[in-house]
């Protein structure tokens, strides 16, 4: 196998966690909307916690993307 093909395969495998990030964000925001609909008085606290978890989940996706880009363009 050529080195260029190995780089492309590795970069493709490195972005697989983005699927989990998409599913996780969908579940997170669906749960936030559900909680806000059931208990509107708790909306402010749920929004703050939800944005914190959004940042954590999104960081996983950004790390995976950076690794894929490093594999493509640096190595």
Secondary structure, DSSP 4 states (H G I P E B T S, - for coil): --HHHHHHHHHHHHTTHHHHHHHHHHHHHHHHHHHHHH-GGGHHHHHHHHHHHHHHHHHHHHHHHHHHHHHHHT-
